[in-house]
Amino acid sequence: LTVADIMHADPVTVTQSETLDAARRRMAEAGIHQLPVVADGALIGIVSLVDLERQTGYLERTRVDAVMTESPVTVAVDAPLTQAIGVLLDQN
């Protein structure tokens, strides 16, 4: 198996200028716990439910770029799934 075999080709995303409340709603609607942060079609970060939980009470006025993890580690779509799992474990 490769990463391409299990990945979502068109994931739910958020932009850096959106609010954490918008990100939270999008995660809830999609039933997911993380969102890729994109700008001009390129991945620039990731925001997670854990990031949002740390900002409780400020979701409506805090932008995604204030809490997102920038430059997330990625693997190629043709990488073996075992490699991707190794990266996830190594990078936490």
Jmol script that loads the backbone (N, CA, C; Angstrom):
load data "model"
ATOM      1  N   LEU A   1       0.832  -1.200   0.000  1.00  0.00           N
ATOM      2  CA  LEU A   1       0.000   0.000   0.000  1.00  0.00           C
ATOM      3  C   LEU A   1       0.869   1.253   0.000  1.00  0.00           C
ATOM      4  N   THR A   2       0.376   2.281  -0.680  1.00  0.00           N
ATOM      5  CA  THR A   2       1.052   3.575  -0.670  1.00  0.00           C
ATOM      6  C   THR A   2       0.147   4.614  -0.013  1.00  0.00           C
ATOM      7  N   VAL A   3       0.696   5.771   0.229  1.00  0.00           N
ATOM      8  CA  VAL A   3      -0.078   6.877   0.801  1.00  0.00           C
ATOM      9  C   VAL A   3      -1.268   7.199  -0.093  1.00  0.00           C
ATOM     10  N   ALA A   4      -1.073   7.173  -1.400  1.00  0.00           N
ATOM     11  CA  ALA A   4      -2.153   7.478  -2.347  1.00  0.00           C
ATOM     12  C   ALA A   4      -3.342   6.538  -2.189  1.00  0.00           C
ATOM     13  N   ASP A   5      -3.089   5.305  -1.744  1.00  0.00           N
ATOM     14  CA  ASP A   5      -4.162   4.329  -1.595  1.00  0.00           C
ATOM     15  C   ASP A   5      -5.138   4.677  -0.472  1.00  0.00           C
ATOM     16  N   ILE A   6      -4.713   5.472   0.493  1.00  0.00           N
ATOM     17  CA  ILE A   6      -5.592   5.765   1.630  1.00  0.00           C
ATOM     18  C   ILE A   6      -5.874   7.250   1.841  1.00  0.00           C
ATOM     19  N   MET A   7      -5.184   8.112   1.119  1.00  0.00           N
ATOM     20  CA  MET A   7      -5.360   9.550   1.334  1.00  0.00           C
ATOM     21  C   MET A   7      -6.640  10.068   0.688  1.00  0.00           C
ATOM     22  N   HIS A   8      -7.099  11.216   1.155  1.00  0.00           N
ATOM     23  CA  HIS A   8      -8.223  11.924   0.556  1.00  0.00           C
ATOM     24  C   HIS A   8      -7.652  12.864  -0.493  1.00  0.00           C
ATOM     25  N   ALA A   9      -8.088  12.706  -1.723  1.00  0.00           N
ATOM     26  CA  ALA A   9      -7.557  13.527  -2.807  1.00  0.00           C
ATOM     27  C   ALA A   9      -8.023  14.980  -2.716  1.00  0.00           C
ATOM     28  N   ASP A  10      -9.166  15.220  -2.087  1.00  0.00           N
ATOM     29  CA  ASP A  10      -9.718  16.570  -1.979  1.00  0.00           C
ATOM     30  C   ASP A  10     -10.112  16.831  -0.527  1.00  0.00           C
ATOM     31  N   PRO A  11      -9.124  17.033   0.368  1.00  0.00           N
ATOM     32  CA  PRO A  11      -9.436  17.161   1.797  1.00  0.00           C
ATOM     33  C   PRO A  11     -10.140  18.481   2.122  1.00  0.00           C
ATOM     34  N   VAL A  12     -10.837  18.475   3.234  1.00  0.00           N
ATOM     35  CA  VAL A  12     -11.414  19.696   3.795  1.00  0.00           C
ATOM     36  C   VAL A  12     -10.240  20.529   4.282  1.00  0.00           C
ATOM     37  N   THR A  13     -10.222  21.822   3.969  1.00  0.00           N
ATOM     38  CA  THR A  13      -9.107  22.693   4.340  1.00  0.00           C
ATOM     39  C   THR A  13      -9.611  23.975   4.990  1.00  0.00           C
ATOM     40  N   VAL A  14      -8.671  24.768   5.445  1.00  0.00           N
ATOM     41  CA  VAL A  14      -8.937  26.081   6.022  1.00  0.00           C
ATOM     42  C   VAL A  14      -7.804  26.999   5.583  1.00  0.00           C
ATOM     43  N   THR A  15      -8.069  28.313   5.569  1.00  0.00           N
ATOM     44  CA  THR A  15      -7.010  29.267   5.251  1.00  0.00           C
ATOM     45  C   THR A  15      -6.487  29.889   6.534  1.00  0.00           C
ATOM     46  N   GLN A  16      -5.319  30.472   6.462  1.00  0.00           N
ATOM     47  CA  GLN A  16      -4.679  31.044   7.643  1.00  0.00           C
ATOM     48  C   GLN A  16      -5.435  32.232   8.221  1.00  0.00           C
ATOM     49  N   SER A  17      -6.216  32.922   7.400  1.00  0.00           N
ATOM     50  CA  SER A  17      -6.906  34.120   7.885  1.00  0.00           C
ATOM     51  C   SER A  17      -8.287  33.833   8.466  1.00  0.00           C
ATOM     52  N   GLU A  18      -8.758  32.585   8.362  1.00  0.00           N
ATOM     53  CA  GLU A  18     -10.047  32.249   8.949  1.00  0.00           C
ATOM     54  C   GLU A  18      -9.929  32.151  10.468  1.00  0.00           C
ATOM     55  N   THR A  19     -11.077  32.216  11.136  1.00  0.00           N
ATOM     56  CA  THR A  19     -11.066  32.126  12.597  1.00  0.00           C
ATOM     57  C   THR A  19     -11.020  30.677  13.049  1.00  0.00           C
ATOM     58  N   LEU A  20     -10.609  30.508  14.287  1.00  0.00           N
ATOM     59  CA  LEU A  20     -10.603  29.173  14.872  1.00  0.00           C
ATOM     60  C   LEU A  20     -12.022  28.629  14.986  1.00  0.00           C
ATOM     61  N   ASP A  21     -12.999  29.504  15.149  1.00  0.00           N
ATOM     62  CA  ASP A  21     -14.386  29.058  15.195  1.00  0.00           C
ATOM     63  C   ASP A  21     -14.793  28.446  13.858  1.00  0.00           C
ATOM     64  N   ALA A  22     -14.388  29.052  12.757  1.00  0.00           N
ATOM     65  CA  ALA A  22     -14.679  28.496  11.430  1.00  0.00           C
ATOM     66  C   ALA A  22     -13.993  27.145  11.265  1.00  0.00           C
ATOM     67  N   ALA A  23     -12.770  27.022  11.736  1.00  0.00           N
ATOM     68  CA  ALA A  23     -12.040  25.757  11.663  1.00  0.00           C
ATOM     69  C   ALA A  23     -12.740  24.696  12.500  1.00  0.00           C
ATOM     70  N   ARG A  24     -13.191  25.064  13.691  1.00  0.00           N
ATOM     71  CA  ARG A  24     -13.892  24.122  14.574  1.00  0.00           C
ATOM     72  C   ARG A  24     -15.165  23.617  13.916  1.00  0.00           C
ATOM     73  N   ARG A  25     -15.938  24.520  13.330  1.00  0.00           N
ATOM     74  CA  ARG A  25     -17.174  24.123  12.657  1.00  0.00           C
ATOM     75  C   ARG A  25     -16.888  23.178  11.494  1.00  0.00           C
ATOM     76  N   ARG A  26     -15.859  23.489  10.723  1.00  0.00           N
ATOM     77  CA  ARG A  26     -15.506  22.652   9.579  1.00  0.00           C
ATOM     78  C   ARG A  26     -15.079  21.254  10.035  1.00  0.00           C
ATOM     79  N   MET A  27     -14.299  21.177  11.114  1.00  0.00           N
ATOM     80  CA  MET A  27     -13.900  19.873  11.647  1.00  0.00           C
ATOM     81  C   MET A  27     -15.126  19.088  12.115  1.00  0.00           C
ATOM     82  N   ALA A  28     -16.035  19.741  12.817  1.00  0.00           N
ATOM     83  CA  ALA A  28     -17.228  19.063  13.328  1.00  0.00           C
ATOM     84  C   ALA A  28     -18.093  18.542  12.182  1.00  0.00           C
ATOM     85  N   GLU A  29     -18.290  19.360  11.158  1.00  0.00           N
ATOM     86  CA  GLU A  29     -19.116  18.956  10.015  1.00  0.00           C
ATOM     87  C   GLU A  29     -18.523  17.756   9.281  1.00  0.00           C
ATOM     88  N   ALA A  30     -17.201  17.712   9.189  1.00  0.00           N
ATOM     89  CA  ALA A  30     -16.526  16.639   8.452  1.00  0.00           C
ATOM     90  C   ALA A  30     -16.186  15.440   9.346  1.00  0.00           C
ATOM     91  N   GLY A  31     -16.340  15.594  10.653  1.00  0.00           N
ATOM     92  CA  GLY A  31     -16.004  14.507  11.573  1.00  0.00           C
ATOM     93  C   GLY A  31     -14.511  14.219  11.625  1.00  0.00           C
ATOM     94  N   ILE A  32     -13.709  15.286  11.591  1.00  0.00           N
ATOM     95  CA  ILE A  32     -12.252  15.136  11.601  1.00  0.00           C
ATOM     96  C   ILE A  32     -11.647  15.942  12.745  1.00  0.00           C
ATOM     97  N   HIS A  33     -10.365  15.718  13.024  1.00  0.00           N
ATOM     98  CA  HIS A  33      -9.698  16.373  14.154  1.00  0.00           C
ATOM     99  C   HIS A  33      -8.554  17.276  13.737  1.00  0.00           C
ATOM    100  N   GLN A  34      -8.241  17.327  12.453  1.00  0.00           N
ATOM    101  CA  GLN A  34      -7.189  18.206  11.952  1.00  0.00           C
ATOM    102  C   GLN A  34      -7.624  18.772  10.602  1.00  0.00           C
ATOM    103  N   LEU A  35      -7.085  19.951  10.281  1.00  0.00           N
ATOM    104  CA  LEU A  35      -7.334  20.554   8.981  1.00  0.00           C
ATOM    105  C   LEU A  35      -6.020  21.024   8.383  1.00  0.00           C
ATOM    106  N   PRO A  36      -5.781  20.718   7.118  1.00  0.00           N
ATOM    107  CA  PRO A  36      -4.650  21.335   6.435  1.00  0.00           C
ATOM    108  C   PRO A  36      -4.939  22.825   6.270  1.00  0.00           C
ATOM    109  N   VAL A  37      -3.918  23.644   6.436  1.00  0.00           N
ATOM    110  CA  VAL A  37      -4.030  25.078   6.215  1.00  0.00           C
ATOM    111  C   VAL A  37      -3.357  25.361   4.872  1.00  0.00           C
ATOM    112  N   VAL A  38      -4.106  25.973   3.957  1.00  0.00           N
ATOM    113  CA  VAL A  38      -3.592  26.196   2.609  1.00  0.00           C
ATOM    114  C   VAL A  38      -3.604  27.676   2.246  1.00  0.00           C
ATOM    115  N   ALA A  39      -2.675  28.030   1.369  1.00  0.00           N
ATOM    116  CA  ALA A  39      -2.615  29.374   0.783  1.00  0.00           C
ATOM    117  C   ALA A  39      -2.236  29.193  -0.680  1.00  0.00           C
ATOM    118  N   ASP A  40      -3.034  29.730  -1.558  1.00  0.00           N
ATOM    119  CA  ASP A  40      -2.797  29.604  -3.001  1.00  0.00           C
ATOM    120  C   ASP A  40      -2.607  28.155  -3.419  1.00  0.00           C
ATOM    121  N   GLY A  41      -3.374  27.250  -2.819  1.00  0.00           N
ATOM    122  CA  GLY A  41      -3.325  25.842  -3.169  1.00  0.00           C
ATOM    123  C   GLY A  41      -2.173  25.058  -2.581  1.00  0.00           C
ATOM    124  N   ALA A  42      -1.314  25.711  -1.806  1.00  0.00           N
ATOM    125  CA  ALA A  42      -0.151  25.035  -1.208  1.00  0.00           C
ATOM    126  C   ALA A  42      -0.364  24.833   0.289  1.00  0.00           C
ATOM    127  N   LEU A  43       0.105  23.705   0.786  1.00  0.00           N
ATOM    128  CA  LEU A  43       0.039  23.414   2.218  1.00  0.00           C
ATOM    129  C   LEU A  43       1.042  24.285   2.968  1.00  0.00           C
ATOM    130  N   ILE A  44       0.545  25.046   3.945  1.00  0.00           N
ATOM    131  CA  ILE A  44       1.443  25.900   4.732  1.00  0.00           C
ATOM    132  C   ILE A  44       1.413  25.565   6.223  1.00  0.00           C
ATOM    133  N   GLY A  45       0.449  24.730   6.623  1.00  0.00           N
ATOM    134  CA  GLY A  45       0.355  24.397   8.036  1.00  0.00           C
ATOM    135  C   GLY A  45      -0.737  23.392   8.289  1.00  0.00           C
ATOM    136  N   ILE A  46      -0.931  23.107   9.564  1.00  0.00           N
ATOM    137  CA  ILE A  46      -2.004  22.221  10.000  1.00  0.00           C
ATOM    138  C   ILE A  46      -2.517  22.737  11.343  1.00  0.00           C
ATOM    139  N   VAL A  47      -3.820  22.642  11.524  1.00  0.00           N
ATOM    140  CA  VAL A  47      -4.433  23.035  12.790  1.00  0.00           C
ATOM    141  C   VAL A  47      -5.241  21.833  13.287  1.00  0.00           C
ATOM    142  N   SER A  48      -5.163  21.587  14.585  1.00  0.00           N
ATOM    143  CA  SER A  48      -5.823  20.411  15.145  1.00  0.00           C
ATOM    144  C   SER A  48      -6.841  20.813  16.208  1.00  0.00           C
ATOM    145  N   LEU A  49      -7.677  19.851  16.542  1.00  0.00           N
ATOM    146  CA  LEU A  49      -8.648  20.060  17.602  1.00  0.00           C
ATOM    147  C   LEU A  49      -7.950  20.397  18.916  1.00  0.00           C
ATOM    148  N   VAL A  50      -6.807  19.802  19.167  1.00  0.00           N
ATOM    149  CA  VAL A  50      -6.030  20.110  20.376  1.00  0.00           C
ATOM    150  C   VAL A  50      -5.621  21.585  20.378  1.00  0.00           C
ATOM    151  N   ASP A  51      -5.206  22.109  19.217  1.00  0.00           N
ATOM    152  CA  ASP A  51      -4.862  23.535  19.115  1.00  0.00           C
ATOM    153  C   ASP A  51      -6.051  24.404  19.500  1.00  0.00           C
ATOM    154  N   LEU A  52      -7.238  23.996  19.052  1.00  0.00           N
ATOM    155  CA  LEU A  52      -8.449  24.776  19.333  1.00  0.00           C
ATOM    156  C   LEU A  52      -8.827  24.700  20.805  1.00  0.00           C
ATOM    157  N   GLU A  53      -8.672  23.537  21.397  1.00  0.00           N
ATOM    158  CA  GLU A  53      -9.042  23.370  22.808  1.00  0.00           C
ATOM    159  C   GLU A  53      -8.218  24.270  23.719  1.00  0.00           C
ATOM    160  N   ARG A  54      -7.016  24.594  23.312  1.00  0.00           N
ATOM    161  CA  ARG A  54      -6.157  25.484  24.108  1.00  0.00           C
ATOM    162  C   ARG A  54      -6.623  26.935  24.042  1.00  0.00           C
ATOM    163  N   GLN A  55      -7.509  27.244  23.094  1.00  0.00           N
ATOM    164  CA  GLN A  55      -7.962  28.622  22.883  1.00  0.00           C
ATOM    165  C   GLN A  55      -9.430  28.820  23.247  1.00  0.00           C
ATOM    166  N   THR A  56     -10.001  27.930  24.023  1.00  0.00           N
ATOM    167  CA  THR A  56     -11.408  28.014  24.392  1.00  0.00           C
ATOM    168  C   THR A  56     -11.735  29.412  24.899  1.00  0.00           C
ATOM    169  N   GLY A  57     -12.814  29.960  24.377  1.00  0.00           N
ATOM    170  CA  GLY A  57     -13.233  31.311  24.758  1.00  0.00           C
ATOM    171  C   GLY A  57     -12.739  32.375  23.806  1.00  0.00           C
ATOM    172  N   TYR A  58     -11.825  32.024  22.918  1.00  0.00           N
ATOM    173  CA  TYR A  58     -11.251  33.001  21.991  1.00  0.00           C
ATOM    174  C   TYR A  58     -11.389  32.569  20.531  1.00  0.00           C
ATOM    175  N   LEU A  59     -12.192  31.545  20.267  1.00  0.00           N
ATOM    176  CA  LEU A  59     -12.271  30.974  18.925  1.00  0.00           C
ATOM    177  C   LEU A  59     -12.797  31.957  17.882  1.00  0.00           C
ATOM    178  N   GLU A  60     -13.719  32.830  18.275  1.00  0.00           N
ATOM    179  CA  GLU A  60     -14.324  33.754  17.312  1.00  0.00           C
ATOM    180  C   GLU A  60     -13.388  34.883  16.907  1.00  0.00           C
ATOM    181  N   ARG A  61     -12.386  35.166  17.717  1.00  0.00           N
ATOM    182  CA  ARG A  61     -11.519  36.303  17.404  1.00  0.00           C
ATOM    183  C   ARG A  61     -10.057  35.927  17.167  1.00  0.00           C
ATOM    184  N   THR A  62      -9.763  34.644  17.150  1.00  0.00           N
ATOM    185  CA  THR A  62      -8.385  34.202  16.917  1.00  0.00           C
ATOM    186  C   THR A  62      -8.280  33.573  15.543  1.00  0.00           C
ATOM    187  N   ARG A  63      -7.280  34.001  14.793  1.00  0.00           N
ATOM    188  CA  ARG A  63      -7.065  33.469  13.454  1.00  0.00           C
ATOM    189  C   ARG A  63      -6.306  32.142  13.512  1.00  0.00           C
ATOM    190  N   VAL A  64      -6.520  31.333  12.492  1.00  0.00           N
ATOM    191  CA  VAL A  64      -5.867  30.033  12.385  1.00  0.00           C
ATOM    192  C   VAL A  64      -4.355  30.166  12.455  1.00  0.00           C
ATOM    193  N   ASP A  65      -3.789  31.186  11.798  1.00  0.00           N
ATOM    194  CA  ASP A  65      -2.324  31.301  11.765  1.00  0.00           C
ATOM    195  C   ASP A  65      -1.702  31.590  13.130  1.00  0.00           C
ATOM    196  N   ALA A  66      -2.523  31.931  14.114  1.00  0.00           N
ATOM    197  CA  ALA A  66      -1.992  32.176  15.461  1.00  0.00           C
ATOM    198  C   ALA A  66      -1.645  30.879  16.183  1.00  0.00           C
ATOM    199  N   VAL A  67      -2.255  29.765  15.770  1.00  0.00           N
ATOM    200  CA  VAL A  67      -2.043  28.512  16.497  1.00  0.00           C
ATOM    201  C   VAL A  67      -1.593  27.349  15.621  1.00  0.00           C
ATOM    202  N   MET A  68      -1.636  27.520  14.305  1.00  0.00           N
ATOM    203  CA  MET A  68      -1.321  26.391  13.422  1.00  0.00           C
ATOM    204  C   MET A  68       0.147  25.988  13.536  1.00  0.00           C
ATOM    205  N   THR A  69       0.402  24.729  13.232  1.00  0.00           N
ATOM    206  CA  THR A  69       1.767  24.240  13.114  1.00  0.00           C
ATOM    207  C   THR A  69       2.208  24.539  11.686  1.00  0.00           C
ATOM    208  N   GLU A  70       3.251  25.346  11.549  1.00  0.00           N
ATOM    209  CA  GLU A  70       3.723  25.728  10.222  1.00  0.00           C
ATOM    210  C   GLU A  70       4.623  24.655   9.627  1.00  0.00           C
ATOM    211  N   SER A  71       4.654  24.617   8.312  1.00  0.00           N
ATOM    212  CA  SER A  71       5.523  23.706   7.560  1.00  0.00           C
ATOM    213  C   SER A  71       5.461  22.275   8.079  1.00  0.00           C
ATOM    214  N   PRO A  72       4.284  21.662   8.036  1.00  0.00           N
ATOM    215  CA  PRO A  72       4.191  20.292   8.539  1.00  0.00           C
ATOM    216  C   PRO A  72       5.039  19.324   7.715  1.00  0.00           C
ATOM    217  N   VAL A  73       5.479  18.278   8.354  1.00  0.00           N
ATOM    218  CA  VAL A  73       6.262  17.241   7.681  1.00  0.00           C
ATOM    219  C   VAL A  73       5.322  16.472   6.763  1.00  0.00           C
ATOM    220  N   THR A  74       5.756  16.222   5.545  1.00  0.00           N
ATOM    221  CA  THR A  74       4.936  15.507   4.578  1.00  0.00           C
ATOM    222  C   THR A  74       5.711  14.341   3.979  1.00  0.00           C
ATOM    223  N   VAL A  75       4.979  13.477   3.314  1.00  0.00           N
ATOM    224  CA  VAL A  75       5.589  12.389   2.547  1.00  0.00           C
ATOM    225  C   VAL A  75       4.960  12.407   1.157  1.00  0.00           C
ATOM    226  N   ALA A  76       5.642  11.838   0.197  1.00  0.00           N
ATOM    227  CA  ALA A  76       5.149  11.781  -1.176  1.00  0.00           C
ATOM    228  C   ALA A  76       3.956  10.832  -1.276  1.00  0.00           C
ATOM    229  N   VAL A  77       3.073  11.085  -2.232  1.00  0.00           N
ATOM    230  CA  VAL A  77       1.893  10.242  -2.394  1.00  0.00           C
ATOM    231  C   VAL A  77       2.252   8.813  -2.792  1.00  0.00           C
ATOM    232  N   ASP A  78       3.401   8.639  -3.410  1.00  0.00           N
ATOM    233  CA  ASP A  78       3.801   7.286  -3.808  1.00  0.00           C
ATOM    234  C   ASP A  78       4.676   6.598  -2.764  1.00  0.00           C
ATOM    235  N   ALA A  79       4.828   7.224  -1.593  1.00  0.00           N
ATOM    236  CA  ALA A  79       5.615   6.619  -0.511  1.00  0.00           C
ATOM    237  C   ALA A  79       4.865   5.416   0.052  1.00  0.00           C
ATOM    238  N   PRO A  80       5.607   4.397   0.455  1.00  0.00           N
ATOM    239  CA  PRO A  80       4.951   3.249   1.101  1.00  0.00           C
ATOM    240  C   PRO A  80       4.248   3.697   2.383  1.00  0.00           C
ATOM    241  N   LEU A  81       3.126   3.101   2.659  1.00  0.00           N
ATOM    242  CA  LEU A  81       2.363   3.442   3.852  1.00  0.00           C
ATOM    243  C   LEU A  81       3.193   3.240   5.115  1.00  0.00           C
ATOM    244  N   THR A  82       4.054   2.248   5.122  1.00  0.00           N
ATOM    245  CA  THR A  82       4.909   2.007   6.287  1.00  0.00           C
ATOM    246  C   THR A  82       5.842   3.186   6.542  1.00  0.00           C
ATOM    247  N   GLN A  83       6.295   3.840   5.472  1.00  0.00           N
ATOM    248  CA  GLN A  83       7.143   5.027   5.634  1.00  0.00           C
ATOM    249  C   GLN A  83       6.352   6.154   6.283  1.00  0.00           C
ATOM    250  N   ALA A  84       5.117   6.364   5.815  1.00  0.00           N
ATOM    251  CA  ALA A  84       4.264   7.417   6.389  1.00  0.00           C
ATOM    252  C   ALA A  84       3.996   7.160   7.864  1.00  0.00           C
ATOM    253  N   ILE A  85       3.736   5.920   8.207  1.00  0.00           N
ATOM    254  CA  ILE A  85       3.497   5.569   9.613  1.00  0.00           C
ATOM    255  C   ILE A  85       4.756   5.847  10.436  1.00  0.00           C
ATOM    256  N   GLY A  86       5.918   5.515   9.894  1.00  0.00           N
ATOM    257  CA  GLY A  86       7.185   5.799  10.582  1.00  0.00           C
ATOM    258  C   GLY A  86       7.366   7.286  10.833  1.00  0.00           C
ATOM    259  N   VAL A  87       7.035   8.102   9.845  1.00  0.00           N
ATOM    260  CA  VAL A  87       7.150   9.555   9.997  1.00  0.00           C
ATOM    261  C   VAL A  87       6.191  10.046  11.082  1.00  0.00           C
ATOM    262  N   LEU A  88       4.948   9.550  11.052  1.00  0.00           N
ATOM    263  CA  LEU A  88       3.978   9.940  12.088  1.00  0.00           C
ATOM    264  C   LEU A  88       4.486   9.603  13.480  1.00  0.00           C
ATOM    265  N   LEU A  89       5.023   8.423  13.653  1.00  0.00           N
ATOM    266  CA  LEU A  89       5.540   8.012  14.960  1.00  0.00           C
ATOM    267  C   LEU A  89       6.758   8.837  15.369  1.00  0.00           C
ATOM    268  N   ASP A  90       7.663   9.083  14.436  1.00  0.00           N
ATOM    269  CA  ASP A  90       8.880   9.849  14.727  1.00  0.00           C
ATOM    270  C   ASP A  90       8.575  11.309  15.051  1.00  0.00           C
ATOM    271  N   GLN A  91       7.610  11.898  14.351  1.00  0.00           N
ATOM    272  CA  GLN A  91       7.308  13.328  14.483  1.00  0.00           C
ATOM    273  C   GLN A  91       6.197  13.632  15.481  1.00  0.00           C
ATOM    274  N   ASN A  92       5.577  12.573  15.986  1.00  0.00           N
ATOM    275  CA  ASN A  92       4.471  12.711  16.939  1.00  0.00           C
ATOM    276  C   ASN A  92       3.340  13.544  16.362  1.00  0.00           C
TER     277      ASN A  92
END
end "model"
wireframe off; spacefill off
backbone 0.3
color backbone group
